């Protein structure tokens, strides 16, 4: 009898485990509610302008932001739902670029999702984005370099910038005052900083104690250094996207960073034992830094006692440039809800949607009409960040940017630490990057 | 006849009992292993779902890959240092704590604590401790061992050793507990006999304790080797996934992850690296096992 019971139990277990293996992949469940595709098919032909979207569902793939960002997203969601009658679900990814790849492979990606400009060439090469009609998304209203960032190899537009950020120069005014300087005493060219920094560092050491404050901080990443390295016609990558780090132009431009490092006053936040520029600047370990506008609200809220100014980026080789970072909305090529997805893109990157998001979060609007609407100019510091759009280059460096950046960070760190010559480091970085790229 | 039927029934029952785990292991281990081997001979694009047979190309490519060679070197160095140190420390601590010193229960509990902490949290704590402004630097400066601060987290000479220290510190207690468990069972007359023969503490340790614990040592060495050669999480957190600075914390497992899920889109090559890692682990484990067996003969 006992044996029979155990046999039955085992059979039950077996059936359960087999059932668990054969049942539908759990990820797909929230993604493809059975009624949606059926409801979707008849709807679009009817009309797609003022939309028969009532009762349909849209999944928007995003990465999580801070509370302000999520509140702004929530406000946009409610407005969009009231407008269209559709319901919107945010699918929030934690490791976005990694996890969304798994969804591409499984064919379960959200209908519309964030596309980081730097990841765009990769997404483009995978063919996961649906082309967008320029008129439909009002492309002419956007800053042109932000539109061009999302043009794929086919020449079509695949994503629409939802906002952007730029680098500008931040200066701690109290520290300047302490050593008897004003903003006007600061150089306006990177080359002049090489002369300026040693004396400034000596003054800081005298005022605050040796090693207490670094005159200027930097990051050794292509996302920050690219505008310097590409100056004067040089280029870090070739037309095929492979690394061309070990070329005379790039080497010559990198010499600026070496010269600055050799002053001993130009340090990475990691050299100071801190996480990032914003923190180093906030706690008063750094007097000058170039940072993105995300640091602006951060300093205002977390370090409200720090008295700072935002300045235009210095020139290098007689030319002012900066980096800009943008994220757009793209549409999944296999989405059953492309009409609704397009409607979301039109709303979120349109005047109303973008005004809600950029107005609340301190990122810059990608179009001038929104900048006017939320009155960016009322804040001169934010306006300086916005002005960088004139000359900044977007952080988007072809298909292999993350490989090239990894090797750049790896080997050039050896160069600035003095363990290798710049030539050797650039050669190895290029070699290793191109090896990994293969082909 | 009845007996035969009964035996058959038992046989069937046995298989039914192991069936659930066989099925699960079969799908998630055996099939996965076979699939990885299959992948290692192919160029794979998961997005376009294409598998192109390339023969040994991935393995040939490996020989030219300086990054992979660096990862293999890092991993082997890491494993050699950590396994040696953790085994010796565990053995010595176990020996000390199984003697009748005062407060040994307290020591055992306190020493066991690191094992209970997650390695992610441990890594972050160690990164704080070894920060250029952190307590380790402060301490070394205070006692004049250092004249200026060392950036343990950025200086490529120190990054891997920091992870080694972290790993040793967190794994020793577990192995120590294994040793203690065995030492508790050890007949005390062995020590008594040795004392009568005039052996001192050190002699007792090397002549009695160490040989007695040999089977445990085999287990400790094997799990240690396997664990360290597969090290991923600590390096990942330490370097934010890059294996930097300057590839100094790049391990094979981390490189596999980078190749498989990075924009290289090189799942096939990543599988090749994984196969190589498995072969390395297999070889070293076999050698260790062999050495230990040979010594057991006398």
Interface residues (C-beta under 8 A of the other chain):
Chain A: X3 X6 X7 X10 X11 X13 X14 X17 X18 X21 X98 X101 X104 X105 X122 X126 X127 X128 X268 X270 X271 X272 X273 X399 X400 X401 X402 X403 X406 X409 X410 X411 X413 X414 X417 X419 X428 X431 X432 X435 X436 X437 X438
Chain B: X9 X13 X16 X17 X19 X20 X23 X24 X27 X46 X47 X48 X61 X64 X65 X66 X67 X131 X132 X133 X134 X151 X153 X154 X155 X156 X242 X243 X244 X245 X246 X247 X258 X259 X261 X262 X263 X264 X266
